[in-house]
Each structure stands twice: as C-alpha cells, then as structure tokens.
Amino acid sequence: MFITAKYMKCGAKRNFLYTVLPPVNFNDMRNAKEEMLELLKGKEIKCATVTNGDSWLDENERRTIVLKVEYTADDYERFLKELDFNYDSGYGGQELFGTVWFKDNTWAGRGEYDGSEWWEIHSLPEIPKELLP
C-alpha cells in the first residue's frame, strides 16, 4: 500500500499538493456469528455483551445482544442466532462493540483502528512483586 503525494498546476504561479490514496477494499464484510464462533475455538464462554451499530449512532439506535452467566443451551442458540448478521469490519466507523468473558478468566474486547475492527483476547496481568504483601 503506497500513498503518493503529487503537485498539480493551479494557475500560472500556483501549485498545490494533493495525495493519491490506495484503492479502498469494499470486501470487508464479516458475519458477526461466524466471527464469534472463530473467537470461541478452544475457549468456553462465560458470558458476553455485543452491541451492533455505527459509532456515531445514539445508544438507543444500537442493538445489544447479551448472553448472561449460567445461560441455558436455548440462551446460547438465541445469542448466536441474533449474531447472524453481516457488518463492515473495514476502515470507517466502528460498527461492533462488546466484551466476551471466558471461563478460563481471560476476556476478549474489540480492537479498532480507524474503524477497522477485530476481537482481541486479553488475560489478567500478573500482579507485580512490589504490590504484593
């Protein structure tokens, strides 16, 4: 991916600088359910909250999908069914927010850079020796 700066003549004595950006990939559609199942490989889910809606929308315009602690098999199936939608995970505004807690005391949150988004798994950091009694 290259970004090119070029000069363009604008009148007899003026030039201005403009930028040529690489082409945008419009093929960044992801299915939230498939992405969740990929995230859950090798993990046991404890509970989760996932919110769908562009980052610029008001809270009441977003949809939140919840899987509570001690969920049933029906709750889990309903959770996955509600996640069965496509969203644009590419650059632009973030569209999917949430946290997934796992039974091994790790968790996943949404990573985002300039609207490009993904799940990131985190673990509880060790407590430094100087903080221990």
C-alpha positions as semicolon CSV with decimal commas, in nm:
position;residue;x (nm);y (nm);z (nm)
1;M;0,000;0,000;0,000
2;F;0,154;0,326;-0,110
3;I;0,044;0,683;-0,055
4;T;0,174;0,922;-0,316
5;A;0,198;1,298;-0,293
6;K;0,179;1,490;-0,620
7;Y;0,181;1,853;-0,727
8;M;-0,078;1,994;-0,964
9;K;-0,058;2,322;-1,154
10;C;-0,322;2,567;-1,049
11;G;-0,281;2,884;-1,248
12;A;0,039;3,039;-1,378
13;K;0,232;3,060;-1,050
14;R;0,049;2,832;-0,804
15;N;0,091;2,465;-0,735
16;F;-0,083;2,263;-0,468
17;L;-0,003;1,932;-0,310
18;Y;-0,257;1,650;-0,316
19;T;-0,246;1,290;-0,203
20;V;-0,325;0,981;-0,406
21;L;-0,457;0,713;-0,172
22;P;-0,460;0,340;-0,242
23;P;-0,791;0,191;-0,352
24;V;-1,040;0,109;-0,076
25;N;-1,127;-0,257;-0,020
26;F;-1,507;-0,279;-0,014
27;N;-1,488;-0,653;0,054
28;D;-1,454;-0,620;0,434
29;M;-1,798;-0,756;0,519
30;R;-1,793;-1,003;0,810
31;N;-2,063;-1,215;0,967
32;A;-2,074;-1,148;1,342
33;K;-2,183;-1,505;1,427
34;E;-1,902;-1,664;1,222
35;E;-1,652;-1,425;1,377
36;M;-1,777;-1,515;1,727
37;L;-1,753;-1,889;1,657
38;E;-1,398;-1,836;1,531
39;L;-1,316;-1,644;1,851
40;L;-1,462;-1,923;2,068
41;K;-1,245;-2,201;1,919
42;G;-1,073;-2,370;2,214
43;K;-1,250;-2,141;2,465
44;E;-1,554;-2,180;2,689
45;I;-1,770;-1,870;2,701
46;K;-1,887;-1,749;3,041
47;C;-2,098;-1,452;2,928
48;A;-2,096;-1,179;2,664
49;T;-2,236;-0,849;2,551
50;V;-2,216;-0,741;2,186
51;T;-2,353;-0,412;2,055
52;N;-2,414;-0,351;1,685
53;G;-2,439;0,000;1,547
54;D;-2,214;0,263;1,396
55;S;-2,003;0,458;1,646
56;W;-2,181;0,784;1,563
57;L;-2,530;0,649;1,647
58;D;-2,705;0,730;1,975
59;E;-2,720;0,447;2,230
60;N;-3,094;0,397;2,164
61;E;-3,021;0,337;1,794
62;R;-2,785;0,048;1,866
63;R;-2,880;-0,315;1,929
64;T;-2,721;-0,500;2,222
65;I;-2,710;-0,880;2,230
66;V;-2,647;-1,037;2,572
67;L;-2,552;-1,384;2,694
68;K;-2,582;-1,395;3,073
69;V;-2,381;-1,604;3,319
70;E;-2,533;-1,952;3,375
71;Y;-2,704;-1,941;3,035
72;T;-2,900;-2,237;2,902
73;A;-2,848;-2,414;2,569
74;D;-3,151;-2,224;2,435
75;D;-3,000;-1,892;2,552
76;Y;-2,676;-1,978;2,372
77;E;-2,856;-2,069;2,049
78;R;-3,061;-1,746;2,066
79;F;-2,740;-1,546;2,124
80;L;-2,577;-1,699;1,815
81;K;-2,894;-1,654;1,608
82;E;-2,907;-1,282;1,697
83;L;-2,541;-1,250;1,594
84;D;-2,615;-1,386;1,248
85;F;-2,577;-1,058;1,055
86;N;-2,312;-0,900;0,833
87;Y;-2,127;-0,580;0,914
88;D;-1,842;-0,384;0,758
89;S;-1,525;-0,458;0,957
90;G;-1,309;-0,244;0,729
91;Y;-1,194;0,114;0,762
92;G;-1,455;0,374;0,850
93;G;-1,665;0,392;1,165
94;Q;-1,660;0,108;1,417
95;E;-1,979;-0,098;1,397
96;L;-1,938;-0,377;1,653
97;F;-1,861;-0,326;2,022
98;G;-1,851;-0,571;2,308
99;T;-1,685;-0,788;2,565
100;V;-1,675;-1,168;2,591
101;W;-1,576;-1,329;2,920
102;F;-1,429;-1,681;2,915
103;K;-1,436;-1,948;3,184
104;D;-1,054;-1,952;3,199
105;N;-1,063;-1,590;3,333
106;T;-0,950;-1,437;3,005
107;W;-1,167;-1,197;2,809
108;A;-1,198;-1,052;2,460
109;G;-1,274;-0,696;2,363
110;R;-1,299;-0,520;2,031
111;G;-0,981;-0,381;1,883
112;E;-1,020;-0,088;1,646
113;Y;-0,801;0,132;1,431
114;D;-0,959;0,397;1,212
115;G;-1,276;0,189;1,200
116;S;-1,106;-0,137;1,106
117;E;-1,206;-0,376;1,384
118;W;-1,142;-0,721;1,531
119;W;-1,162;-0,922;1,857
120;E;-0,858;-0,916;2,089
121;I;-0,813;-1,175;2,366
122;H;-0,670;-1,046;2,695
123;S;-0,559;-1,216;3,013
124;L;-0,533;-1,077;3,361
125;P;-0,181;-0,941;3,408
126;E;0,032;-1,075;3,690
127;I;0,048;-0,854;3,997
128;P;0,397;-0,703;4,026
129;K;0,600;-0,816;4,331
130;E;0,609;-0,462;4,470
131;L;0,230;-0,466;4,501
132;L;0,215;-0,795;4,693
133;P;0,214;-0,804;5,077
